[in-house]
């Protein structure tokens, strides 16, 4: 993997606090947060606009849920790299997301090292 340039990440979560946590972890680990989205429609539009290297995508959001957003982004760009973020108790949706093309998932509450390791793995 080419580490010479920062990997560009779109952070999607309906909770501003969660976006802030992910953004802080990424910035400290040489990732560039190129955009943030608070809902599914916004996520799809920002993906189209920014074409990031990777997306962190919350599974449960009002309106379009993460699995639907995952499918819509991958319909437009089959090579999209998306890592799902889930709270405990969402195993069925995680399985559905992986079947839908998600590269991996990270559990909330976030362990910073696990987040970084998972995202680097997804980029390989």
N, C-alpha and C positions, 0 to 999 in steps of 0.2 A: 504494500500500500504506500502511496505517495504522501509522506508526512510533511513534505516541504511547504505545502500550503495548508492553511487551516481548513478543516472540513466545515461546510456551510449547513447549518441545521435550522429547521423550522420547528418551533415548539408549540404544540397544540394542547391546551387544557382550559376548561371553563373556569378554573380557579386561578386567579391572579397570583396567589401565594405559591401555588405549585409551579406556575410558569417561572416565577422569580427563583425558586429553589433550583429548578433545572438549569435556568440561564446561568446562575452563579456557578454551579458545578461545571458546566461546559466551558465557561470563560476561564476558569482556573486550570482547565486541562487542554488548552489550545484548540478549542472549537470556536467557530464564529456563529453566533445566533443571528441569522439574517432576517428572521421574522417571527412573529408570535400570532396565534389565533386563539380566540376564546370560544369558538363554536365550529361546527362542521362545515357550514357554508363558507365561512371565512377561511378555514383551513384549505379547502379545495381551491378557492380563488388565489390565496397566497402561494400555494404550491405551483399553480399555473404561472403566476407572475415571477416567482423567485427561482424555481427549479433547484431546490436545495439538494445537497448530497444525501441528506438524511432527514427524516421527520420523526419526532417523538410525538405520539398520538394517544391522548387519554381515551380509554374505552368508553366510559360513561359520561356523556354530555347531554344537555337538553337539546331537543331538535334532533339532528342527525347524530347517531351514536358513532363511536370510533370505528366499529366494524364496517358500517355503511360508508363512512368517509374513506377508509382503507380501500374498499372495493372501487369506489368512484375514482380515487386517485390512480389506482393500478389499472383501471380501464383506460385511462388517458395516457398513462406511462407505466407499462408493464415492468420496467426496470427500477421503479421507485423503491427506495429503501426506507422501510417504515418499522419503527420499534414501538410497540404498544406499551402504555403505562396503565397498570391496573392495581386496584386495591385488593386486599384479600377477599375471597369469596366470589371472585369473578372468573373462576377456572373455565367454565363452559364458554364464556365469551372469548377468553384467551385462546382456547382451542379453535374456536371459529375464526378468530383473527389469523392464527398461524395457517390454518387451511386456506384463508383468503389471501395469503401472500405476505403476511407480516414476517420480518426477519427474526424477531425475537420479542421479548417483553421484559419490562422491569417492574418490580413491585413497589407500591407505596406502603409505608414511608420509604423514601429513597435512601439507599446506601450509596454515597458518592462514588466509591471505588467500583461498585457493581454497575452503576450507571455508565461510567467511563469504559469499563471492560466490555459491557454489552454493546455499546455503540461502536467501539472499535471493531469488535467481531462482526457486527452487521455491515460494516464498510468493506470488509475483506472480500 
